[in-house]
């Protein structure tokens, strides 16, 4: 099989170029559609769309007419964005990787798409998802090695960014569906704090866990996307060339004033973070070769002047896993109760099996698991403060992308952080002995997404030499 080109594109650079008018939107759309026609048959990142070129050209003309002057153009003017096919987009059917009739699944456009379009983005198309963002994989292949999985369930979004088809794609994570495929595909995957991006207009898997996230080539792109998609973003104004320098100087002064108010364990934005390693049975779930690579990453970060502290964090990891699965399966069954009763025979075996397990979970067991989560949140927050940790580190996945397309890989390395609803970002971090990408997972405090992305930049710089 022909090997696709792996060349992720910088979101910040492309957005700036499009706002400047070079290239023009019509030329940009033509290039994108030609690229999809050439590359996507090799990786199957996008859901097929017969009229894609005509749709995008019409939307580009309307966008150009609305914003004729570069100075007035919105931050993502003309940027082509992939959207996971459980997220409703006006004008495009939602299949959710399933055989159910699209009309049954239809719904109003998602808030996250409203925000993308308000920022000037063009929806390049729907990206392939595992069926209903569960475990039954779609046809997407890993751009680095087409015989291996790109991860799931946001497989198409991760692969589309890795292959350079789009500089930004939207995914979702219930357990590991942003962080893991980002690692397998060698790109940045950002999963914000639970609830930070509204999930209205997204087909649910497990609503107590489901979180929207993004894939980009680098942290700067993730920060730009997060500033436009997350509720109440508190970072710099990232709307392009017209930042007001006086406002920024004022913000710098206010930041200096606030430095003395930081809580223990929280370095001021831009300061070097203290890194925590959650020692114990959790890390032992990674493959031995991945753990060796992880230790090399820690050594490199220490050499870069970052403090690394080892802290026992999840003493009963098996119980955490059980509680998350209780919530996930119960809510999956509830989310699909009506559709499964009507169309159960159309579901793939893996999804149907998960729903049937969830049908056997008692409501009181799910309630107990949610209460256990609150207790664990308190314990982890206490341990974080006591150890003076700013960011937790772990491998993004147990290893490189597994062979074959029958599975999307193991989400266990994301499991405790997703259970807690904490923000996490996967950074590309070297490769396996056979050349497959690996990722470093960086986890912040709840609600501190801005700080996570700012401080993770120290790690991104240190890891780029790998």
Buried (B, 14 or more C-beta within 10 A) or exposed (E): EEEBEBEBBBBBBBBBBBBEBEBEBBEBBBEBBEBBEEBBEBBBBBBEBEEBBEBBBEBBEEBBEEBEEBEEBBBBBBBBBBBBBBBBBEEBBBBBBBEBEEEEBEEEBBBBBBBBBEBBBBBBBBBBBBBBBBBBBBEBBBBBBBEBBBBBBBBBBBBBBBBBBBBBBBBBBBBBBBBBBBBBBBBBBBBBBBBBBBBEBBBBBBBBBBBBBBBBBBBBBBBBBBBBBBEEBEBBBBBBEEEEEEEEEEBEEEEEEEEEEBEEBBBBBEBBBBBBBBBBEBBEBBBEBBBEBBEEBBEBBEEBEBBBEBBEBBEEBEEBBEBBBBBBBBBBBBBBEEBBEEBEEBBBEBBBBBBBBBBEBEEEBBEBBBEBBEEBBEEBBEBBBEBBBBBBBBBBBBBBBBEEBEBBBBBBBBBBBBBBBBBBBBBBBBBBEEEBBBBBBBBBBBBBBBBBBBBBBBBBEBBEEB
